Structure formats: C-alpha cells, structure tokens
C-alpha cells in the first residue's frame, strides 16, 4: 500500500515537471522575435537637421547652417514634406571653412551613408548667394511648408500629378527671413515651378515659374 502511494506521488511529480517544461517551451517570444524590423522611413527637414547639427558643432564650435536640402531616394518613398535623405552645409567663420553633412535612412551609395555622415572640409569666403542663419529661425518644418505651398499650387499639381518634390532651406537676399523653397522637380535647375514659404512664420512668400 505504501509502495502504491509512493508511485502515485512520483507520477504526480513527473507530471508536474512535464507541465512546467511545456509551459516554458510555449513562453511568449521576445519583442525582437515578435515584431519584424520596421522599414526605413522618410523624415522632415528639421528632424534630419537636428541629427546633423550636433556633429557639425563638434567639428566647429561656431558652426552655422548655410543650407539644407532634401534628397529623394529610390529605396525610401518620399512623403509630403519628408525625404529619405537630407544634406546640410555648415560654415565656420573662425576657420573660413564649410562642410556638408548628410543624413540618410539607408545606405544609398556615393556620399549618402545610413545615419549621419560628414563630408570633406572646403574653403568658405562668405561670398556665396546664401548667408548663414540661426537655428532658431527654423520654426516651420518642411511638411508644414509643403502644406502651404500645395494650397498655392492646386492647379499646377493637378496638371503635374506624381512629379517629385524637393526642398531647399536657406537665407537668400530675396527675403528678410530664412525661407523654404518647395520645388516641383529634383532640383532648382531642373524645375519649372517652386514656392517660397517663410521658415519663421509659415507665410506664403512667392511663386517662381
């Protein structure tokens, strides 16, 4: 009788152990296993700028932005006011140097590497068509600039649906404030239509044909 009771206890122990083992094998997967890796996404101009600016300041304590422009990538679909890559030119008055930094959501070849990447230093004399500006002037982001520009361009966009849009941020002599230039086309040189938006107030400034 005692032997029978002992065998039942042993059986119960084995059964409990097997249940625990099964439970462990069916435990929830880790977050990395459950969630697939997110595809690369486009970002706004100010988001990209905020990633590049700290590195520029490490290069030169007096680094100031001169220009910011978007780069459309085949690997990352651009959205309204967002692009897969951006390039910013910074200048150091004390060193009389300029340096281009890039941000890319993917490894895209050429000078575009995933993340933030610095280019080569170049001489800077301050005689270019643009002038350095304060980062405090960038109150309006590229997606907001696009909304303003699109409202002014309903007829053009209707006739040119699907045309790529690019962005250029700079302080030029034409306007008092830093401005976004929303360009229908890959660059100013190849575009037949663009809209200027004040980067500090968001106001529509002008249209260039």
Order of alpha helices (4+ residues) and beta strands (2+ residues): alpha-alpha-beta-alpha-beta-beta-beta-beta-beta-beta-alpha-alpha-beta-beta-beta-beta
